[in-house]
Amino acid sequence: MEPNEQPDTAFAPHASSAPVTTASAATAAAAAAAPRPYILPVDEEEDRRLDAQHDLLRDALGSDFACPLGWADAAPPRNVLDVGCGTGRWMRRAAERFPTADIVGLDLRPPTPREALPPEIARRCLFAFADLLAPLPLRDARFDYVHQRFLFAAVPAARWPGLLGELARVTRPGGWIELVEGGIAAPAPGETAPAPCVTALSAWTERLCLRRGIDLALPARLPGLLARDPRVRVAAACAIPIPLGAAFGGGGLGARAAENWLSARHHLRGAVLRAGLADADEYDAALAAAPAELAAVRCVWRIYVCYGQRRGDA
Ligand SMILES: C[S@@+](CC[C@H](N)C(=O)[O-])C[C@H]1O[C@@H](n2cnc3c(N)ncnc32)[C@H](O)[C@@H]1O
């Protein structure tokens, strides 16, 4: 670590699920408990959903990595940052894919890998406790590859420019920034059958987010926001619709996406009810009817992928 970075105590190998036992633990616990805009709970069930979502995204997008690292660049990355690393599943994949890289996962909760990591992987996976809505406690130009996935339900619209600026700051000139975010589930273009329960569940999520300043339509505008930073050249951006439910046929991916999406709606139930956006009966009725709806009506969930390279001269 460099002298201007956060104390080493913020970093701990994540192979162990033991809590950080340094003097910073109390501070970390208090900071982790402070109210944050993020709408989903942090618990074991949600961790299982996040891991399933990781596998789903890999299968839908064809890879865990979008930007052309390893073939466009002569040298493989040595320092990789995963912002909002969650359970750490992507970190493990990055450590396997880039065998000489250190992978730093930044989050308000330590990673919780389901299986013990091989020692050689664990040694290179580090955890940084930090709030991504504050200046990142990491020095300028520290990383070759900065990855951030599915923070759309955690970052208020007004905070995106500052966060993207921080991602650019910690990326070295020539290094890459990759963003993978999700959008709102909706009937597919051209679908004429209504999906009232899916629409209602989506609308409750959207309203919950809006109460916290989060705009679920924003991920579609991320390439433009990233391009506003003069230090970054946006190299690619696309919106990839994932089938949500088995109504498109082919079962597999759509059924898994529907299961994951519905599981997130279950996990959001408490927050929606506490916010007074729905009463328990109407929310539960929508949840109960949504699986049949997703099996019959063609719905999609858009994933937004964009990556850019930090300019060499900025
Ligand atoms: C939907 S999960 C995505 C996890 C991981 N990127 C993935 O794709 O599996 C969002 C993660 O962001 C973290 N998070 C939310 N708000 C945060 C904040 N203000 N600072 C740091 N991490 C935050 C949560 O703890 C959670 O682990």
The ligand as an ORCA input file, in Angstrom:
! r2SCAN-3c Opt
* xyz 0 1
  C     -26.239     -5.782     -6.266
  S     -24.778     -5.992     -5.330
  C     -23.607     -6.280     -6.648
  C     -22.405     -7.057     -6.170
  C     -21.413     -7.449     -7.263
  N     -20.883     -6.299     -7.946
  C     -22.034     -8.395     -8.243
  O     -22.236     -8.027     -9.402
  O     -22.335     -9.539     -7.844
  C     -24.352     -4.372     -4.809
  C     -23.195     -4.327     -3.826
  O     -22.865     -2.948     -3.600
  C     -22.593     -2.763     -2.242
  N     -22.851     -1.350     -1.906
  C     -24.038     -0.712     -1.893
  N     -23.879      0.580     -1.552
  C     -22.551      0.745     -1.357
  C     -21.760      1.864     -0.973
  N     -22.311      3.062     -0.748
  N     -20.416      1.689     -0.861
  C     -19.847      0.472     -1.096
  N     -20.550     -0.613     -1.458
  C     -21.885     -0.486     -1.581
  C     -23.521     -3.717     -1.515
  O     -23.039     -4.021     -0.211
  C     -23.505     -4.919     -2.460
  O     -22.504     -5.830     -2.111
*
